[in-house]
Amino acid sequence: MLKNKPKKREEVMDNQAFARSLFIKDGRLIIREITCIDDALAFLGDWPENRRGPIYHAASRACHAARCGHVQLEGARAALQTFARSAGVLEQAPVSIEPWMLAPKSGRGGIKA
């Protein structure tokens, strides 16, 4: 039976980015993009102490554990997402439309013969 070896700190620190970013409202008009554990911990550290409840603490513990390699990154991301949703600060990912994504205004494919 193979045992899981604990990851070295260097291995853990090199791979801290989430597969997908989270977008969280920070204040009235600012939306923060949370792309990695460090972003998540910075956001959680800035959260007002008088608004920290059980869901906040669960997300914080999950992010700290992921930083050390004890929890998978996506588990920590899910915990942060749950906290942000419960706090009412989770935002949808912004949609960016590039010019090449737009359909031609007229014609059959937009390419001249």
MDTraj code that builds the backbone (N, CA, C; nanometers):
import mdtraj as md
import numpy as np

residues = "MET LEU LYS ASN LYS PRO LYS LYS ARG GLU GLU VAL MET ASP ASN GLN ALA PHE ALA ARG SER LEU PHE ILE LYS ASP GLY ARG LEU ILE ILE ARG GLU ILE THR CYS ILE ASP ASP ALA LEU ALA PHE LEU GLY ASP TRP PRO GLU ASN ARG ARG GLY PRO ILE TYR HIS ALA ALA SER ARG ALA CYS HIS ALA ALA ARG CYS GLY HIS VAL GLN LEU GLU GLY ALA ARG ALA ALA LEU GLN THR PHE ALA ARG SER ALA GLY VAL LEU GLU GLN ALA PRO VAL SER ILE GLU PRO TRP MET LEU ALA PRO LYS SER GLY ARG GLY GLY ILE LYS ALA".split()
xyz = np.array([
    [0.0845, -0.1176, 0.0000],
    [0.0000, 0.0000, 0.0000],
    [0.0887, 0.1234, 0.0000],
    [0.0617, 0.2154, -0.0932],
    [0.1395, 0.3377, -0.1022],
    [0.0802, 0.4441, -0.0114],
    [0.1691, 0.5151, 0.0550],
    [0.1250, 0.6247, 0.1400],
    [0.1508, 0.7552, 0.0674],
    [0.0623, 0.8511, 0.0890],
    [0.0835, 0.9833, 0.0309],
    [0.1933, 1.0539, 0.1077],
    [0.2947, 1.0959, 0.0343],
    [0.4017, 1.1711, 0.0983],
    [0.3554, 1.3154, 0.1150],
    [0.3896, 1.3775, 0.2284],
    [0.3560, 1.5192, 0.2408],
    [0.4318, 1.5983, 0.1354],
    [0.3648, 1.6998, 0.0812],
    [0.4281, 1.7815, -0.0206],
    [0.5297, 1.8753, 0.0426],
    [0.6366, 1.8992, -0.0303],
    [0.7339, 1.9972, 0.0147],
    [0.6733, 2.1351, -0.0012],
    [0.7154, 2.2275, 0.0829],
    [0.6609, 2.3629, 0.0789],
    [0.6793, 2.4262, -0.0588],
    [0.7935, 2.3996, -0.1251],
    [0.8177, 2.4567, -0.2567],
    [0.7155, 2.4057, -0.3580],
    [0.6798, 2.2765, -0.3486],
    [0.5814, 2.2198, -0.4404],
    [0.4449, 2.2834, -0.4184],
    [0.4105, 2.3067, -0.2935],
    [0.2815, 2.3645, -0.2605],
    [0.2750, 2.5081, -0.3090],
    [0.3804, 2.5863, -0.2849],
    [0.3794, 2.7271, -0.3193],
    [0.3781, 2.7498, -0.4705],
    [0.4340, 2.6572, -0.5483],
    [0.4386, 2.6742, -0.6922],
    [0.3023, 2.6563, -0.7585],
    [0.2113, 2.5873, -0.6947],
    [0.0859, 2.5528, -0.7587],
    [-0.0311, 2.5976, -0.6717],
    [-0.0487, 2.7282, -0.6559],
    [-0.1508, 2.7818, -0.5679],
    [-0.2666, 2.8489, -0.6419],
    [-0.2666, 2.8468, -0.7738],
    [-0.3704, 2.9151, -0.8513],
    [-0.4946, 2.8278, -0.8641],
    [-0.6102, 2.8917, -0.8574],
    [-0.7361, 2.8219, -0.8779],
    [-0.7545, 2.7923, -1.0267],
    [-0.8296, 2.6891, -1.0579],
    [-0.8600, 2.6571, -1.1974],
    [-0.9461, 2.7678, -1.2592],
    [-1.0362, 2.8262, -1.1793],
    [-1.1213, 2.9373, -1.2238],
    [-1.1216, 3.0437, -1.1153],
    [-1.1159, 3.1674, -1.1574],
    [-1.1182, 3.2792, -1.0630],
    [-1.2559, 3.2934, -1.0000],
    [-1.2581, 3.3541, -0.8830],
    [-1.3822, 3.3978, -0.8198],
    [-1.3842, 3.5497, -0.8259],
    [-1.5022, 3.6065, -0.8404],
    [-1.5169, 3.7512, -0.8413],
    [-1.6029, 3.7893, -0.7220],
    [-1.5446, 3.8746, -0.6368],
    [-1.6077, 3.9070, -0.5095],
    [-1.6149, 4.0581, -0.4938],
    [-1.7343, 4.1058, -0.4563],
    [-1.7545, 4.2484, -0.4354],
    [-1.6835, 4.2899, -0.3070],
    [-1.5999, 4.3900, -0.3210],
    [-1.5223, 4.4413, -0.2077],
    [-1.5541, 4.5896, -0.1953],
    [-1.6492, 4.6230, -0.1126],
    [-1.6938, 4.7613, -0.1049],
    [-1.8107, 4.7814, -0.1992],
    [-1.8425, 4.9061, -0.2256],
    [-1.9609, 4.9351, -0.3051],
    [-1.9394, 4.9147, -0.4545],
    [-1.8237, 4.9559, -0.5070],
    [-1.8051, 4.9531, -0.6514],
    [-1.6897, 4.8654, -0.6982],
    [-1.6111, 4.8136, -0.6091],
    [-1.4923, 4.7392, -0.6474],
    [-1.5218, 4.5897, -0.6471],
    [-1.4814, 4.5233, -0.7551],
    [-1.4925, 4.3773, -0.7618],
    [-1.3514, 4.3225, -0.7691],
    [-1.3185, 4.2361, -0.6756],
    [-1.1858, 4.1740, -0.6715],
    [-1.1896, 4.0403, -0.7421],
    [-1.0858, 4.0140, -0.8213],
    [-1.0706, 3.8834, -0.8836],
    [-0.9800, 3.8011, -0.7934],
    [-1.0312, 3.6904, -0.7441],
    [-0.9561, 3.6008, -0.6562],
    [-0.9062, 3.4858, -0.7429],
    [-0.7753, 3.4835, -0.7678],
    [-0.7196, 3.3849, -0.8601],
    [-0.6403, 3.2746, -0.7905],
    [-0.6057, 3.2953, -0.6623],
    [-0.5187, 3.1996, -0.5940],
    [-0.5423, 3.2061, -0.4428],
    [-0.4757, 3.1171, -0.3716],
    [-0.4893, 3.1109, -0.2265],
    [-0.4460, 3.2421, -0.1603],
    [-0.3369, 3.3015, -0.2085],
    [-0.2921, 3.4274, -0.1483],
    [-0.3970, 3.5369, -0.1630],
    [-0.4629, 3.5455, -0.2799],
    [-0.5710, 3.6421, -0.2984],
    [-0.6854, 3.6134, -0.2016],
    [-0.7184, 3.4856, -0.1877],
    [-0.8285, 3.4459, -0.0986],
    [-0.7966, 3.4838, 0.0458],
    [-0.6750, 3.4547, 0.0901],
    [-0.6375, 3.4862, 0.2277],
    [-0.6315, 3.6369, 0.2512],
    [-0.5880, 3.7120, 0.1506],
    [-0.5856, 3.8585, 0.1636],
    [-0.7281, 3.9117, 0.1770],
    [-0.8194, 3.8601, 0.0948],
    [-0.9592, 3.9020, 0.1043],
    [-1.0166, 3.8682, 0.2409],
    [-0.9952, 3.7456, 0.2855],
    [-1.0487, 3.7034, 0.4150],
    [-0.9868, 3.7838, 0.5293],
    [-0.8592, 3.8160, 0.5180],
    [-0.7935, 3.8960, 0.6211],
    [-0.8490, 4.0367, 0.6311],
    [-0.8984, 4.0896, 0.5191],
    [-0.9564, 4.2242, 0.5168],
    [-1.1018, 4.2269, 0.5637],
    [-1.1619, 4.1098, 0.5755],
    [-1.3042, 4.1031, 0.6122],
    [-1.3222, 4.1570, 0.7540],
    [-1.4237, 4.2408, 0.7780],
    [-1.4443, 4.2988, 0.9122],
    [-1.4633, 4.1913, 1.0202],
    [-1.3929, 4.2098, 1.1309],
    [-1.3984, 4.1100, 1.2392],
    [-1.5385, 4.0915, 1.2943],
    [-1.6169, 4.1983, 1.2985],
    [-1.7521, 4.1873, 1.3544],
    [-1.8488, 4.1135, 1.2614],
    [-1.8033, 4.0788, 1.1387],
    [-1.8867, 4.0040, 1.0448],
    [-1.8345, 3.8629, 1.0205],
    [-1.7422, 3.8175, 1.1027],
    [-1.6826, 3.6840, 1.0865],
    [-1.7610, 3.5810, 1.1667],
    [-1.8267, 3.4934, 1.0944],
    [-1.9053, 3.3886, 1.1590],
    [-1.8503, 3.2513, 1.1250],
    [-1.9295, 3.1474, 1.1499],
    [-1.8836, 3.0101, 1.1267],
    [-1.8461, 2.9806, 0.9815],
    [-1.9205, 3.0357, 0.8846],
    [-1.8899, 3.0085, 0.7442],
    [-1.7598, 3.0782, 0.7059],
    [-1.7391, 3.1984, 0.7567],
    [-1.6119, 3.2692, 0.7343],
    [-1.4956, 3.1849, 0.7885],
    [-1.5090, 3.1378, 0.9118],
    [-1.4003, 3.0620, 0.9750],
    [-1.3732, 2.9304, 0.9010],
    [-1.4769, 2.8677, 0.8505],
    [-1.4574, 2.7444, 0.7726],
    [-1.3798, 2.7747, 0.6439],
    [-1.4145, 2.8836, 0.5769],
    [-1.3433, 2.9222, 0.4544],
    [-1.1984, 2.9574, 0.4856],
    [-1.1769, 3.0283, 0.5933],
    [-1.0411, 3.0667, 0.6329],
    [-0.9561, 2.9443, 0.6639],
    [-1.0113, 2.8506, 0.7409],
    [-0.9381, 2.7280, 0.7731],
    [-0.9055, 2.6485, 0.6465],
    [-1.0024, 2.6403, 0.5545],
    [-0.9810, 2.5657, 0.4301],
    [-0.8699, 2.6303, 0.3465],
    [-0.8679, 2.7616, 0.3394],
    [-0.7653, 2.8310, 0.2605],
    [-0.6276, 2.8160, 0.3239],
    [-0.6201, 2.8257, 0.4550],
    [-0.4912, 2.8054, 0.5222],
    [-0.4425, 2.6619, 0.5030],
    [-0.5335, 2.5663, 0.5105],
    [-0.4955, 2.4259, 0.4912],
    [-0.4506, 2.4002, 0.3472],
    [-0.5157, 2.4642, 0.2505],
    [-0.4757, 2.4482, 0.1102],
    [-0.3387, 2.5095, 0.0866],
    [-0.3120, 2.6181, 0.1509],
    [-0.1809, 2.6826, 0.1358],
    [-0.0684, 2.5904, 0.1812],
    [-0.0960, 2.5090, 0.2820],
    [0.0031, 2.4149, 0.3342],
    [-0.0001, 2.2802, 0.2617],
    [-0.0959, 2.2627, 0.1703],
    [-0.1046, 2.1382, 0.0955],
    [-0.1862, 2.0307, 0.1633],
    [-0.2619, 2.0656, 0.2678],
    [-0.3424, 1.9666, 0.3398],
    [-0.4838, 1.9512, 0.2833],
    [-0.5258, 2.0489, 0.2030],
    [-0.6583, 2.0474, 0.1409],
    [-0.6379, 2.0830, -0.0058],
    [-0.7170, 2.0232, -0.0923],
    [-0.7069, 2.0554, -0.2349],
    [-0.7515, 2.1992, -0.2591],
    [-0.6882, 2.2628, -0.3576],
    [-0.7198, 2.4017, -0.3896],
    [-0.8673, 2.4226, -0.4207],
    [-0.9254, 2.3312, -0.4958],
    [-1.0654, 2.3494, -0.5344],
    [-1.1595, 2.3350, -0.4147],
    [-1.1181, 2.2607, -0.3136],
    [-1.1973, 2.2553, -0.1901],
    [-1.1953, 2.3884, -0.1184],
    [-1.0789, 2.4518, -0.1136],
    [-1.0674, 2.5842, -0.0527],
    [-1.1448, 2.6871, -0.1337],
    [-1.1369, 2.6765, -0.2669],
    [-1.2113, 2.7691, -0.3527],
    [-1.3610, 2.7554, -0.3273],
    [-1.4077, 2.6318, -0.3163],
    [-1.5503, 2.6076, -0.2909],
    [-1.5922, 2.6653, -0.1559],
    [-1.5062, 2.6524, -0.0546],
    [-1.5377, 2.7084, 0.0773],
    [-1.5454, 2.8604, 0.0704],
    [-1.4524, 2.9220, -0.0016],
    [-1.4551, 3.0677, -0.0175],
    [-1.5783, 3.1108, -0.0949],
    [-1.6134, 3.0367, -0.1991],
    [-1.7317, 3.0688, -0.2781],
    [-1.8583, 3.0602, -0.1922],
    [-1.8669, 2.9583, -0.1083],
    [-1.9817, 2.9432, -0.0188],
    [-1.9905, 3.0609, 0.0776],
    [-1.8744, 3.0995, 0.1334],
    [-1.8730, 3.2146, 0.2237],
    [-1.9181, 3.3412, 0.1512],
    [-1.8611, 3.3662, 0.0324],
    [-1.8941, 3.4878, -0.0416],
    [-2.0424, 3.4917, -0.0781],
    [-2.0967, 3.3765, -0.1164],
    [-2.2403, 3.3699, -0.1488],
    [-2.3240, 3.4002, -0.0246],
    [-2.2867, 3.3418, 0.0900],
    [-2.3646, 3.3634, 0.2126],
    [-2.3550, 3.5074, 0.2606],
    [-2.2422, 3.5725, 0.2327],
    [-2.2234, 3.7126, 0.2739],
    [-2.2827, 3.8104, 0.1723],
    [-2.3278, 3.7585, 0.0581],
    [-2.3894, 3.8432, -0.0433],
    [-2.2894, 3.9235, -0.1250],
    [-2.1647, 3.8750, -0.1345],
    [-2.0620, 3.9494, -0.2079],
    [-2.0095, 3.8742, -0.3302],
    [-2.0642, 3.7578, -0.3597],
    [-2.0206, 3.6814, -0.4762],
    [-2.0782, 3.7451, -0.6021],
    [-1.9934, 3.7660, -0.7012],
    [-2.0344, 3.8247, -0.8288],
    [-2.0177, 3.7222, -0.9400],
    [-2.0923, 3.7394, -1.0449],
    [-2.0757, 3.6564, -1.1639],
    [-1.9481, 3.6990, -1.2353],
    [-1.8856, 3.6063, -1.3024],
    [-1.7665, 3.6399, -1.3807],
    [-1.8066, 3.7385, -1.4892],
    [-1.7287, 3.8452, -1.5057],
    [-1.7631, 3.9402, -1.6115],
    [-1.7495, 3.8755, -1.7482],
    [-1.8378, 3.9138, -1.8368],
    [-1.8350, 3.8600, -1.9718],
    [-1.7615, 3.9600, -2.0599],
    [-1.6613, 3.9126, -2.1258],
    [-1.5836, 3.9972, -2.2156],
    [-1.6096, 3.9516, -2.3583],
    [-1.6572, 4.0415, -2.4408],
    [-1.6846, 4.0073, -2.5791],
    [-1.5784, 4.0724, -2.6664],
    [-1.5035, 3.9894, -2.7336],
    [-1.3995, 4.0358, -2.8244],
    [-1.4617, 4.0606, -2.9616],
    [-1.4049, 4.1513, -3.0412],
    [-1.4623, 4.1804, -3.1737],
    [-1.4788, 4.0564, -3.2614],
    [-1.3889, 3.9611, -3.2523],
    [-1.3974, 3.8428, -3.3370],
    [-1.5129, 3.7517, -3.2980],
    [-1.5719, 3.7755, -3.1790],
    [-1.6834, 3.6925, -3.1339],
    [-1.8171, 3.7404, -3.1907],
    [-1.8205, 3.8618, -3.2420],
    [-1.9454, 3.9177, -3.2927],
    [-1.9757, 3.8641, -3.4320],
    [-2.1020, 3.8388, -3.4571],
    [-2.1447, 3.7925, -3.5889],
    [-2.1360, 3.9088, -3.6864],
    [-2.1139, 3.8787, -3.8150],
    [-2.1113, 3.9855, -3.9143],
    [-2.2484, 4.0506, -3.9224],
    [-2.2514, 4.1797, -3.9549],
    [-2.3771, 4.2540, -3.9579],
    [-2.4684, 4.2100, -4.0703],
    [-2.4104, 4.1693, -4.1836],
    [-2.4931, 4.1228, -4.2945],
    [-2.4129, 4.0278, -4.3813],
    [-2.4794, 3.9628, -4.4700],
    [-2.4100, 3.8719, -4.5600],
    [-2.4137, 3.7289, -4.5093],
    [-2.3398, 3.6440, -4.5760],
    [-2.3421, 3.5019, -4.5436],
    [-2.2053, 3.4585, -4.4957],
    [-2.1624, 3.5060, -4.3814],
    [-2.0345, 3.4643, -4.3271],
    [-1.9343, 3.5764, -4.3173],
    [-1.9616, 3.6888, -4.3784],
    [-1.8770, 3.8047, -4.3640],
    [-1.7499, 3.8024, -4.4458],
    [-1.7300, 3.7010, -4.5290],
    [-1.6090, 3.6928, -4.6105],
    [-1.6476, 3.7160, -4.7558],
    [-1.5801, 3.8125, -4.8175],
    [-1.6094, 3.8403, -4.9587],
    [-1.5490, 3.7319, -5.0459],
    [-1.6204, 3.6972, -5.1495],
    [-1.5736, 3.5933, -5.2429],
    [-1.4699, 3.6483, -5.3376],
])
top = md.Topology()
chain = top.add_chain()
for i, resn in enumerate(residues, 1):
    res = top.add_residue(resn, chain, resSeq=i)
    for name in ("N", "CA", "C"):
        top.add_atom(name, md.element.get_by_symbol(name[0]), res)
traj = md.Trajectory(xyz[None], top)
